[in-house]
Amino acid sequence: MARKRAKTQEIAGYSNTKQVRTGEAYGRHVRGGLEWPETLRLVGRDATVATVVQRWQESQKSSVPVALPLSDEPSGAQDSATAAAVADNLVLAPPAVTVSSTEEDYAQIDLALAIQESPILSEEPAPGTGYGAFTPTQRFHFLHWLDNVTLTVPTAFRQLYLANLECNLFDNPARQRAAWQEILRLSAVPTWQTEELLWRLVLLGFHLTGDGPVLNAWLCQAPPLPPSYLGLALGQLALVGEPLSIDLLSLLLQKWQVTTPQVERALLQLRLAYLSSTLGAEPLRYLLRQLDEHSLSPKPWRTAHRNLRLRIVQPDLRQPLLPFLREWATLTQPAQDSSAGAVDEAEA
């Protein structure tokens, strides 16, 4: 019986012209001494995730509203206080951030570790593996991939890169900006769009920035965001006071398969204005106010970095919004049919 061949991945255009034994030597000889990007967290150059979180917590003490304590109350009391503040004031509360371990940061890249040059990666690392647990050949392929992270690679490589980016979102402003730009860039790359952790990182980034207009514009570009996350994105829009736009409304009707043909923009605008008038408030904000305490309380958020522990407010507005959208569908269809009938009659 023929043996099953191991899955392999080959480096295109590989040329074994330089023998390098460590990541540091790789940086000097293969990358020409170029600085490693700040999106990457290196042992000896960058702080561990535990230090980053400690600094983040200190920085938030002076900016967190009094009604939203992060560490002075038991978690249950914190959650109730946050839910009450969100319900009363509709504020976007900062996340509660902790770390599960203050030991070594598994996601940091230790360039002193050995690497082994090879054009073929015959054994993929298991998902969730850190750089230190890679084999020397796997480390070589990971470092080589960093020069073009749009290429298809083992899941563990992408997860490790996302863990570095996620940690950077809580670091100093320069690192936050660099990481956020990279996350948004990756969200438009086809080879990354099947990575669920990336979409979670996008939503976390928008939660941290609180930039409603940018979130609305990003959603209107119709990224392949999993349907289950679209309701959470709407909740974030509501929390920052960004109104439901006509373009986004049109996208929701199609994404959630409420209507098959595209509804005319003028008709959508009319229906949206009517709904706002009927509710006496902008629809997303109105729906947010109708949620119960549990829906407005911080909940655990699955992270890319396995040592990061986050609790954030994550209201999901999909189910509250769907009945209104379905009602619009029944109201707009007769209007469209009448319009089509009038055209047919005029042509006759």
Order of alpha helices (4+ residues) and beta strands (2+ residues): beta-alpha-alpha-alpha-beta-beta-alpha-alpha-alpha-alpha-alpha-alpha-alpha-alpha-alpha-alpha-beta-beta-alpha
